[in-house]
């Protein structure tokens, strides 16, 4: 089946935000993160040396790829989208490009993406991967340093506490040495991907976005690319986080819905009529122990019905904890919502 046809029919998927931030659970040295716990490093300006120490104790002994995949299927999801690298710069797979990854830098020593890819293949669930192609707080030359005038979920888009001299930063260095080769890794090493989910293109020039787009299509021509790659290079539109529109947005309205600073003023609608809303079950994407502001199963079922009736996919997020467990509240809500749908 053509992947665009599959995406249109899939309607419902599970997103997973999981990384070193899951260990902190929204708290660090007596302070809380904001509502996005996965942004805690920049919100509380945690030094890279301190943050790196989290890798030395990251040992999610209860992670079970098959359990996650079977749970998603039980809840009616048709695809799984997992963070292969979030803004913290830590890869959740074995990367030969950078040793700051779960297989090489932790006592866990396993390839999470690889295990999930195998489980998805075994149980007939499509796999997509999230990759932060611009922001990388582990790198001096990570993106975001041009966007200090734009509000964000932390204190800065880039790491300006370890690397304060923004005038000397050059994203081309990070792109060449880490971003581009890591994207090539995930494209080549984990079988068929239904999509790649990029995010917040604050710094990418058109040449960067086009190089990534062409790279994806070279190795996985059927893999769909979301609109947050930037600069008008995409297959389908990611609406705003948690956006539940009253009707399918008009082209002009979608500009604001895209968290894509490079596309403002020049947005083009999805060439294939494919749209998706990624949403949280509470307020945070990453695991946050104190965030108990859960959506009800009734709300989740109603949102799913409303979005699907408009032809918009619903990609619902879970944030596993530092031991690899999907929170009980998330499981209860999603199981009950599936019964109500």
ROTI-924721 format. One record per residue (C-alpha): residue number from 1; residue in one letter; x, y, z. Coordinates in nm, 4 decimals, always signed. Layout:
+-----+---------+----------+----------+----------+
: num : residuo :       px :       py :       pz :
+-----+---------+----------+----------+----------+
: NUM :       a :        X :        Y :        Z :
...
+-----+---------+----------+----------+----------+
END
This chain:
+-----+---------+----------+----------+----------+
: num : residuo :       px :       py :       pz :
+-----+---------+----------+----------+----------+
:   1 :       x :  +0.0000 :  +0.0000 :  +0.0000 :
:   2 :       x :  +0.1224 :  +0.3504 :  -0.0799 :
:   3 :       x :  +0.2381 :  +0.5163 :  +0.2448 :
:   4 :       x :  +0.0235 :  +0.8239 :  +0.1834 :
:   5 :       x :  -0.2853 :  +0.6053 :  +0.1547 :
:   6 :       x :  -0.1809 :  +0.4170 :  +0.4666 :
:   7 :       x :  -0.1298 :  +0.7416 :  +0.6628 :
:   8 :       x :  -0.4728 :  +0.8692 :  +0.5623 :
:   9 :       x :  -0.6322 :  +0.5466 :  +0.6829 :
:  10 :       x :  -0.4208 :  +0.5067 :  +0.9990 :
:  11 :       x :  -0.5851 :  +0.7979 :  +1.1883 :
:  12 :       x :  -0.4405 :  +0.7095 :  +1.5300 :
:  13 :       x :  -0.0857 :  +0.6695 :  +1.6590 :
:  14 :       x :  +0.1252 :  +0.6738 :  +1.9727 :
:  15 :       x :  +0.4132 :  +0.9124 :  +2.0277 :
:  16 :       x :  +0.6827 :  +0.8405 :  +2.2872 :
:  17 :       x :  +0.9038 :  +1.1074 :  +2.4436 :
:  18 :       x :  +1.1817 :  +0.9291 :  +2.6298 :
:  19 :       x :  +1.5331 :  +1.0380 :  +2.7156 :
:  20 :       x :  +1.7657 :  +1.1449 :  +2.9966 :
:  21 :       x :  +1.5092 :  +1.4064 :  +3.1009 :
:  22 :       x :  +1.2855 :  +1.1147 :  +3.2056 :
:  23 :       x :  +1.5212 :  +1.0472 :  +3.4959 :
:  24 :       x :  +1.4762 :  +1.3975 :  +3.6338 :
:  25 :       x :  +1.0956 :  +1.3666 :  +3.6149 :
:  26 :       x :  +1.0506 :  +1.7436 :  +3.6086 :
:  27 :       x :  +1.2714 :  +1.8297 :  +3.9073 :
:  28 :       x :  +1.6356 :  +1.9298 :  +3.9598 :
:  29 :       x :  +1.8021 :  +2.0535 :  +4.2784 :
:  30 :       x :  +1.4831 :  +2.1652 :  +4.4481 :
:  31 :       x :  +1.3346 :  +2.3295 :  +4.1392 :
:  32 :       x :  +1.0610 :  +2.2254 :  +3.9024 :
:  33 :       x :  +1.0636 :  +2.2430 :  +3.5278 :
:  34 :       x :  +0.7835 :  +2.4182 :  +3.3489 :
:  35 :       x :  +0.4998 :  +2.2180 :  +3.1973 :
:  36 :       x :  +0.7334 :  +2.0667 :  +2.9348 :
:  37 :       x :  +0.9608 :  +1.8476 :  +3.1478 :
:  38 :       x :  +1.1733 :  +1.7476 :  +2.8476 :
:  39 :       x :  +1.2895 :  +2.1124 :  +2.8335 :
:  40 :       x :  +1.4248 :  +2.1026 :  +3.1900 :
:  41 :       x :  +1.7880 :  +2.1381 :  +3.0854 :
:  42 :       x :  +1.7342 :  +2.4793 :  +2.9293 :
:  43 :       x :  +1.4608 :  +2.5874 :  +3.1721 :
:  44 :       x :  +1.6889 :  +2.5375 :  +3.4742 :
:  45 :       x :  +2.0122 :  +2.5921 :  +3.2792 :
:  46 :       x :  +2.1669 :  +2.2633 :  +3.3867 :
:  47 :       x :  +2.5382 :  +2.2520 :  +3.2994 :
:  48 :       x :  +2.6264 :  +1.9987 :  +3.0364 :
:  49 :       x :  +2.8693 :  +1.8229 :  +3.2734 :
:  50 :       x :  +2.5900 :  +1.7685 :  +3.5270 :
:  51 :       x :  +2.3424 :  +1.6622 :  +3.2627 :
:  52 :       x :  +2.5869 :  +1.4146 :  +3.1105 :
:  53 :       x :  +2.6118 :  +1.2382 :  +3.4463 :
:  54 :       x :  +2.2528 :  +1.1238 :  +3.4013 :
:  55 :       x :  +2.3718 :  +0.8871 :  +3.1300 :
:  56 :       x :  +2.5956 :  +0.7063 :  +3.3801 :
:  57 :       x :  +2.2904 :  +0.6016 :  +3.5853 :
:  58 :       x :  +2.0336 :  +0.5560 :  +3.3076 :
:  59 :       x :  +1.9394 :  +0.1889 :  +3.3388 :
:  60 :       x :  +1.5704 :  +0.1428 :  +3.2451 :
:  61 :       x :  +1.5481 :  -0.2198 :  +3.3558 :
:  62 :       x :  +1.1715 :  -0.2398 :  +3.2994 :
:  63 :       x :  +1.1795 :  -0.1300 :  +2.9349 :
:  64 :       x :  +1.0082 :  -0.3924 :  +2.7212 :
:  65 :       x :  +0.9704 :  -0.3074 :  +2.3535 :
:  66 :       x :  +0.7091 :  -0.5750 :  +2.2897 :
:  67 :       x :  +0.5054 :  -0.4579 :  +2.5855 :
:  68 :       x :  +0.4966 :  -0.1028 :  +2.4475 :
:  69 :       x :  +0.4055 :  -0.2143 :  +2.0971 :
:  70 :       x :  +0.1346 :  -0.4553 :  +2.2097 :
:  71 :       x :  -0.0100 :  -0.1851 :  +2.4352 :
:  72 :       x :  -0.0278 :  +0.0615 :  +2.1437 :
:  73 :       x :  -0.2052 :  -0.1983 :  +1.9294 :
:  74 :       x :  -0.4434 :  -0.2845 :  +2.2126 :
:  75 :       x :  -0.5434 :  +0.0837 :  +2.2242 :
:  76 :       x :  -0.6123 :  +0.0955 :  +1.8516 :
:  77 :       x :  -0.2945 :  +0.2755 :  +1.7420 :
:  78 :       x :  -0.1664 :  +0.2029 :  +1.3932 :
:  79 :       x :  +0.1807 :  +0.3529 :  +1.4278 :
:  80 :       x :  +0.4452 :  +0.4369 :  +1.6861 :
:  81 :       x :  +0.6639 :  +0.7502 :  +1.6750 :
:  82 :       x :  +0.9632 :  +0.7403 :  +1.9115 :
:  83 :       x :  +1.2200 :  +1.0074 :  +1.9991 :
:  84 :       x :  +1.5477 :  +0.8878 :  +1.8499 :
:  85 :       x :  +1.7084 :  +1.2145 :  +1.9643 :
:  86 :       x :  +1.5415 :  +1.5070 :  +2.1367 :
:  87 :       x :  +1.6802 :  +1.8578 :  +2.1939 :
:  88 :       x :  +1.9083 :  +1.7341 :  +2.4742 :
:  89 :       x :  +2.1230 :  +1.5713 :  +2.2052 :
:  90 :       x :  +2.1138 :  +1.2203 :  +2.3534 :
:  91 :       x :  +2.0465 :  +0.9432 :  +2.1001 :
:  92 :       x :  +1.8180 :  +0.6580 :  +2.2046 :
:  93 :       x :  +1.9948 :  +0.4200 :  +1.9678 :
:  94 :       x :  +2.3501 :  +0.2992 :  +1.9035 :
:  95 :       x :  +2.5126 :  +0.5814 :  +1.7101 :
:  96 :       x :  +2.8555 :  +0.5499 :  +1.5525 :
:  97 :       x :  +2.8474 :  +0.9245 :  +1.4895 :
:  98 :       x :  +2.8352 :  +1.0327 :  +1.8540 :
:  99 :       x :  +2.8997 :  +0.8259 :  +2.1696 :
: 100 :       x :  +2.6425 :  +1.0326 :  +2.3630 :
: 101 :       x :  +2.3838 :  +0.7586 :  +2.3175 :
: 102 :       x :  +2.1989 :  +0.4980 :  +2.5200 :
: 103 :       x :  +2.4010 :  +0.2016 :  +2.3944 :
: 104 :       x :  +2.7469 :  +0.3486 :  +2.4580 :
: 105 :       x :  +2.7063 :  +0.5964 :  +2.7443 :
: 106 :       x :  +2.4786 :  +0.4111 :  +2.9883 :
: 107 :       x :  +2.4868 :  +0.0938 :  +3.1986 :
: 108 :       x :  +2.1760 :  -0.0154 :  +3.0048 :
: 109 :       x :  +2.3853 :  -0.0608 :  +2.6925 :
: 110 :       x :  +2.0994 :  -0.1531 :  +2.4595 :
: 111 :       x :  +1.9605 :  -0.0041 :  +2.1415 :
: 112 :       x :  +1.6062 :  +0.1104 :  +2.2242 :
: 113 :       x :  +1.5158 :  +0.2079 :  +1.8686 :
: 114 :       x :  +1.6439 :  -0.1253 :  +1.7393 :
: 115 :       x :  +1.4350 :  -0.3233 :  +1.9872 :
: 116 :       x :  +1.1247 :  -0.1206 :  +1.9092 :
: 117 :       x :  +1.1818 :  -0.1652 :  +1.5359 :
: 118 :       x :  +1.1954 :  -0.5424 :  +1.5829 :
: 119 :       x :  +0.8818 :  -0.5414 :  +1.7999 :
: 120 :       x :  +0.6907 :  -0.3271 :  +1.5497 :
: 121 :       x :  +0.7868 :  -0.5590 :  +1.2661 :
: 122 :       x :  +0.6875 :  -0.8647 :  +1.4701 :
: 123 :       x :  +0.3471 :  -0.7287 :  +1.5704 :
: 124 :       x :  +0.2548 :  -0.5410 :  +1.2540 :
: 125 :       x :  +0.2794 :  -0.1830 :  +1.3802 :
: 126 :       x :  +0.4330 :  +0.0899 :  +1.1656 :
: 127 :       x :  +0.7366 :  +0.2694 :  +1.3094 :
: 128 :       x :  +0.8196 :  +0.6380 :  +1.2805 :
: 129 :       x :  +1.1083 :  +0.8237 :  +1.4410 :
: 130 :       x :  +1.1289 :  +1.1709 :  +1.5899 :
: 131 :       x :  +1.4638 :  +1.3457 :  +1.5402 :
: 132 :       x :  +1.5534 :  +1.6982 :  +1.6565 :
: 133 :       x :  +1.7273 :  +1.8245 :  +1.3445 :
: 134 :       x :  +1.8009 :  +2.1796 :  +1.4644 :
: 135 :       x :  +1.8190 :  +2.2130 :  +1.8430 :
: 136 :       x :  +2.0929 :  +2.0185 :  +2.0218 :
: 137 :       x :  +2.1899 :  +2.1443 :  +2.3680 :
: 138 :       x :  +2.4821 :  +1.9035 :  +2.3913 :
: 139 :       x :  +2.6603 :  +2.0798 :  +2.1061 :
: 140 :       x :  +2.8293 :  +2.4188 :  +2.1068 :
: 141 :       x :  +2.7083 :  +2.4791 :  +1.7523 :
: 142 :       x :  +2.3589 :  +2.3384 :  +1.7966 :
: 143 :       x :  +2.0811 :  +2.5475 :  +1.6494 :
: 144 :       x :  +1.8527 :  +2.8064 :  +1.8050 :
: 145 :       x :  +2.1111 :  +3.0787 :  +1.8673 :
: 146 :       x :  +1.9474 :  +3.3130 :  +1.6154 :
: 147 :       x :  +1.6083 :  +3.3007 :  +1.7887 :
: 148 :       x :  +1.6577 :  +3.4666 :  +2.1265 :
: 149 :       x :  +1.3751 :  +3.7093 :  +2.0477 :
: 150 :       x :  +1.1215 :  +3.4258 :  +2.0183 :
: 151 :       x :  +0.9707 :  +3.2820 :  +2.3411 :
: 152 :       x :  +1.0323 :  +2.9145 :  +2.4116 :
: 153 :       x :  +0.9640 :  +2.6530 :  +2.6801 :
: 154 :       x :  +1.3006 :  +2.7181 :  +2.8456 :
: 155 :       x :  +1.5277 :  +3.0159 :  +2.8937 :
: 156 :       x :  +1.6881 :  +2.9793 :  +2.5504 :
: 157 :       x :  +1.6513 :  +2.7775 :  +2.2319 :
: 158 :       x :  +2.0234 :  +2.7017 :  +2.2310 :
: 159 :       x :  +2.2718 :  +2.6102 :  +2.5041 :
: 160 :       x :  +2.3941 :  +2.9583 :  +2.5988 :
: 161 :       x :  +2.4865 :  +2.8690 :  +2.9579 :
: 162 :       x :  +2.7736 :  +2.6363 :  +2.8658 :
: 163 :       x :  +2.8434 :  +2.8139 :  +2.5360 :
: 164 :       x :  +2.7511 :  +3.1823 :  +2.5883 :
: 165 :       x :  +2.9109 :  +3.3347 :  +2.2790 :
: 166 :       x :  +2.6277 :  +3.3010 :  +2.0277 :
: 167 :       x :  +2.8073 :  +3.5240 :  +1.7772 :
: 168 :       x :  +3.0710 :  +3.2570 :  +1.7229 :
: 169 :       x :  +2.8313 :  +2.9671 :  +1.6720 :
: 170 :       x :  +2.8035 :  +2.7986 :  +1.3340 :
: 171 :       x :  +2.5189 :  +2.5521 :  +1.2825 :
: 172 :       x :  +2.6892 :  +2.4166 :  +0.9712 :
: 173 :       x :  +2.9431 :  +2.2475 :  +1.2007 :
: 174 :       x :  +2.6767 :  +2.0655 :  +1.4016 :
: 175 :       x :  +2.4808 :  +1.9823 :  +1.0875 :
: 176 :       x :  +2.7835 :  +1.8378 :  +0.9112 :
: 177 :       x :  +2.9323 :  +1.6485 :  +1.2069 :
: 178 :       x :  +2.6210 :  +1.5182 :  +1.3832 :
: 179 :       x :  +2.2757 :  +1.6029 :  +1.2490 :
: 180 :       x :  +2.3058 :  +1.4869 :  +0.8899 :
: 181 :       x :  +2.5064 :  +1.1677 :  +0.9603 :
: 182 :       x :  +2.2767 :  +1.0653 :  +1.2465 :
: 183 :       x :  +1.9700 :  +1.1046 :  +1.0267 :
: 184 :       x :  +2.1451 :  +0.8815 :  +0.7737 :
: 185 :       x :  +2.2012 :  +0.6242 :  +1.0498 :
: 186 :       x :  +1.8379 :  +0.6002 :  +1.1516 :
: 187 :       x :  +1.7298 :  +0.5808 :  +0.7881 :
: 188 :       x :  +1.9640 :  +0.2936 :  +0.7081 :
: 189 :       x :  +1.9648 :  +0.0838 :  +1.0244 :
: 190 :       x :  +1.6046 :  +0.0252 :  +1.1378 :
: 191 :       x :  +1.4071 :  -0.1088 :  +0.8470 :
: 192 :       x :  +1.1075 :  +0.0587 :  +0.6894 :
: 193 :       x :  +0.9996 :  +0.3821 :  +0.8546 :
: 194 :       x :  +0.6512 :  +0.5154 :  +0.7905 :
: 195 :       x :  +0.7552 :  +0.8714 :  +0.8765 :
: 196 :       x :  +1.0200 :  +1.0952 :  +1.0251 :
: 197 :       x :  +0.9001 :  +1.3574 :  +1.2690 :
: 198 :       x :  +1.1218 :  +1.6664 :  +1.2685 :
: 199 :       x :  +1.0764 :  +1.9648 :  +1.4988 :
: 200 :       x :  +1.1260 :  +2.3408 :  +1.5541 :
: 201 :       x :  +1.3463 :  +2.4442 :  +1.2602 :
: 202 :       x :  +1.4804 :  +2.7660 :  +1.4071 :
: 203 :       x :  +1.8173 :  +2.7819 :  +1.2332 :
: 204 :       x :  +1.8034 :  +2.5611 :  +0.9243 :
: 205 :       x :  +1.8585 :  +2.7283 :  +0.5915 :
: 206 :       x :  +1.6767 :  +2.6047 :  +0.2849 :
: 207 :       x :  +1.9852 :  +2.4073 :  +0.1805 :
: 208 :       x :  +1.9824 :  +2.2191 :  +0.5131 :
: 209 :       x :  +1.6161 :  +2.1265 :  +0.4864 :
: 210 :       x :  +1.6553 :  +2.0200 :  +0.1250 :
: 211 :       x :  +1.9592 :  +1.8048 :  +0.2019 :
: 212 :       x :  +1.7651 :  +1.6254 :  +0.4766 :
: 213 :       x :  +1.4581 :  +1.5843 :  +0.2574 :
: 214 :       x :  +1.6662 :  +1.4371 :  -0.0246 :
: 215 :       x :  +1.8512 :  +1.2099 :  +0.2191 :
: 216 :       x :  +1.5241 :  +1.0661 :  +0.3490 :
: 217 :       x :  +1.3928 :  +1.0050 :  -0.0001 :
: 218 :       x :  +1.7235 :  +0.8486 :  -0.1092 :
: 219 :       x :  +1.7173 :  +0.5738 :  +0.1512 :
: 220 :       x :  +1.3425 :  +0.5547 :  +0.2231 :
: 221 :       x :  +1.1455 :  +0.6969 :  -0.0705 :
: 222 :       x :  +0.8104 :  +0.6007 :  +0.0860 :
: 223 :       x :  +0.8888 :  +0.7560 :  +0.4259 :
: 224 :       x :  +0.6714 :  +1.0610 :  +0.4963 :
: 225 :       x :  +0.8248 :  +1.3836 :  +0.6288 :
: 226 :       x :  +0.6334 :  +1.6221 :  +0.8519 :
: 227 :       x :  +0.6186 :  +1.9970 :  +0.7983 :
: 228 :       x :  +0.8528 :  +2.0846 :  +1.0847 :
: 229 :       x :  +1.1545 :  +1.9981 :  +0.8756 :
: 230 :       x :  +1.1353 :  +2.3588 :  +0.7624 :
: 231 :       x :  +1.1583 :  +2.5691 :  +0.4479 :
: 232 :       x :  +0.8617 :  +2.4089 :  +0.2741 :
: 233 :       x :  +1.0120 :  +2.0615 :  +0.2435 :
: 234 :       x :  +0.7538 :  +1.8096 :  +0.3656 :
: 235 :       x :  +0.4867 :  +1.5559 :  +0.2809 :
: 236 :       x :  +0.2319 :  +1.6191 :  +0.5544 :
: 237 :       x :  +0.1357 :  +1.8970 :  +0.7933 :
: 238 :       x :  +0.1902 :  +1.8840 :  +1.1688 :
: 239 :       x :  -0.0674 :  +2.1084 :  +1.3302 :
: 240 :       x :  +0.0131 :  +2.2918 :  +1.6535 :
: 241 :       x :  +0.0830 :  +2.0931 :  +1.9680 :
: 242 :       x :  -0.2496 :  +1.9744 :  +2.1127 :
: 243 :       x :  -0.4422 :  +2.1623 :  +1.8436 :
: 244 :       x :  -0.8039 :  +2.0486 :  +1.8064 :
: 245 :       x :  -0.9482 :  +2.2827 :  +1.5431 :
: 246 :       x :  -1.3184 :  +2.3398 :  +1.5004 :
: 247 :       x :  -1.2791 :  +2.2588 :  +1.1327 :
: 248 :       x :  -0.9981 :  +2.1693 :  +0.8987 :
: 249 :       x :  -0.7919 :  +2.4888 :  +0.9036 :
: 250 :       x :  -0.7756 :  +2.7105 :  +0.6004 :
: 251 :       x :  -0.4378 :  +2.7460 :  +0.4364 :
: 252 :       x :  -0.3760 :  +3.0871 :  +0.5935 :
: 253 :       x :  -0.4574 :  +2.9614 :  +0.9433 :
: 254 :       x :  -0.2178 :  +2.6708 :  +0.9172 :
: 255 :       x :  +0.0802 :  +2.9070 :  +0.9086 :
: 256 :       x :  +0.0426 :  +2.9822 :  +1.2781 :
: 257 :       x :  -0.0259 :  +2.6179 :  +1.3583 :
: 258 :       x :  +0.3127 :  +2.5123 :  +1.2241 :
: 259 :       x :  +0.5875 :  +2.5592 :  +1.4783 :
: 260 :       x :  +0.8112 :  +2.6439 :  +1.1864 :
: 261 :       x :  +0.9630 :  +2.9893 :  +1.1973 :
: 262 :       x :  +1.1156 :  +2.9600 :  +0.8513 :
: 263 :       x :  +0.7790 :  +2.8964 :  +0.6848 :
: 264 :       x :  +0.5891 :  +3.1939 :  +0.8286 :
: 265 :       x :  +0.4528 :  +3.3983 :  +0.5443 :
: 266 :       x :  +0.5181 :  +3.1292 :  +0.2867 :
: 267 :       x :  +0.3227 :  +2.8267 :  +0.3999 :
: 268 :       x :  +0.1961 :  +2.5775 :  +0.1471 :
: 269 :       x :  -0.0700 :  +2.3214 :  +0.2397 :
: 270 :       x :  +0.0065 :  +1.9509 :  +0.2432 :
: 271 :       x :  +0.0507 :  +1.8391 :  -0.1177 :
: 272 :       x :  -0.1294 :  +1.5160 :  -0.0337 :
: 273 :       x :  -0.3977 :  +1.6440 :  +0.2041 :
: 274 :       x :  -0.2327 :  +1.4742 :  +0.5034 :
: 275 :       x :  -0.2600 :  +1.6313 :  +0.8488 :
: 276 :       x :  -0.1766 :  +1.5276 :  +1.2035 :
: 277 :       x :  -0.2150 :  +1.6655 :  +1.5547 :
: 278 :       x :  +0.0395 :  +1.5513 :  +1.8114 :
: 279 :       x :  -0.0982 :  +1.5814 :  +2.1635 :
: 280 :       x :  -0.0186 :  +1.5118 :  +2.5260 :
: 281 :       x :  -0.2236 :  +1.3198 :  +2.7820 :
: 282 :       x :  -0.1281 :  +1.5617 :  +3.0590 :
: 283 :       x :  +0.0714 :  +1.8856 :  +3.0124 :
: 284 :       x :  +0.4206 :  +1.7458 :  +2.9543 :
: 285 :       x :  +0.5634 :  +1.5347 :  +2.6744 :
: 286 :       x :  +0.8467 :  +1.3877 :  +2.8799 :
: 287 :       x :  +0.7815 :  +1.2108 :  +3.2109 :
: 288 :       x :  +0.6927 :  +1.4559 :  +3.4875 :
: 289 :       x :  +0.6191 :  +1.3103 :  +3.8302 :
: 290 :       x :  +0.4252 :  +1.6118 :  +3.9572 :
: 291 :       x :  +0.2127 :  +1.6682 :  +3.6443 :
: 292 :       x :  -0.1198 :  +1.5033 :  +3.7229 :
: 293 :       x :  -0.3320 :  +1.7181 :  +3.4936 :
: 294 :       x :  -0.4583 :  +1.4231 :  +3.2943 :
: 295 :       x :  -0.7139 :  +1.4347 :  +3.0163 :
: 296 :       x :  -1.0115 :  +1.2124 :  +3.0767 :
: 297 :       x :  -1.0748 :  +0.9060 :  +2.8585 :
: 298 :       x :  -1.3928 :  +1.0753 :  +2.7416 :
: 299 :       x :  -1.1965 :  +1.3801 :  +2.6240 :
: 300 :       x :  -0.9414 :  +1.1647 :  +2.4434 :
: 301 :       x :  -1.2115 :  +0.9649 :  +2.2655 :
: 302 :       x :  -1.3991 :  +1.2815 :  +2.1696 :
: 303 :       x :  -1.0821 :  +1.4467 :  +2.0378 :
: 304 :       x :  -0.9977 :  +1.1396 :  +1.8351 :
: 305 :       x :  -1.3435 :  +1.1267 :  +1.6836 :
: 306 :       x :  -1.3442 :  +1.4983 :  +1.6025 :
: 307 :       x :  -1.0003 :  +1.4958 :  +1.4414 :
: 308 :       x :  -1.0554 :  +1.1759 :  +1.2466 :
: 309 :       x :  -1.3866 :  +1.3060 :  +1.1142 :
: 310 :       x :  -1.1899 :  +1.5979 :  +0.9652 :
: 311 :       x :  -0.9286 :  +1.3645 :  +0.8182 :
: 312 :       x :  -0.6633 :  +1.4610 :  +1.0759 :
: 313 :       x :  -0.4548 :  +1.1908 :  +1.2428 :
: 314 :       x :  -0.4343 :  +1.1913 :  +1.6236 :
: 315 :       x :  -0.0836 :  +1.1186 :  +1.7555 :
: 316 :       x :  -0.1108 :  +1.0789 :  +2.1321 :
: 317 :       x :  +0.1994 :  +1.0963 :  +2.3480 :
: 318 :       x :  +0.3138 :  +0.8914 :  +2.6450 :
: 319 :       x :  +0.6203 :  +0.9774 :  +2.8530 :
: 320 :       x :  +0.7800 :  +0.6659 :  +3.0063 :
: 321 :       x :  +0.9689 :  +0.7095 :  +3.3329 :
: 322 :       x :  +1.3381 :  +0.6539 :  +3.3944 :
: 323 :       x :  +1.2827 :  +0.2815 :  +3.4432 :
: 324 :       x :  +1.1098 :  +0.2418 :  +3.1087 :
: 325 :       x :  +0.7523 :  +0.2196 :  +3.2381 :
: 326 :       x :  +0.4588 :  +0.3881 :  +3.0676 :
: 327 :       x :  +0.2763 :  +0.5631 :  +3.3544 :
: 328 :       x :  -0.0241 :  +0.3777 :  +3.4887 :
: 329 :       x :  -0.2444 :  +0.6835 :  +3.4399 :
: 330 :       x :  -0.1543 :  +0.6924 :  +3.0697 :
: 331 :       x :  -0.2354 :  +0.3252 :  +3.0324 :
: 332 :       x :  -0.5689 :  +0.3533 :  +3.2090 :
: 333 :       x :  -0.6770 :  +0.6569 :  +3.0059 :
: 334 :       x :  -0.5817 :  +0.5085 :  +2.6702 :
: 335 :       x :  -0.7420 :  +0.1705 :  +2.7380 :
: 336 :       x :  -1.0662 :  +0.3320 :  +2.8517 :
: 337 :       x :  -1.0629 :  +0.5771 :  +2.5597 :
: 338 :       x :  -1.0311 :  +0.2839 :  +2.3188 :
: 339 :       x :  -1.3396 :  +0.1271 :  +2.4747 :
: 340 :       x :  -1.5327 :  +0.4531 :  +2.4375 :
: 341 :       x :  -1.4337 :  +0.5211 :  +2.0771 :
+-----+---------+----------+----------+----------+
END
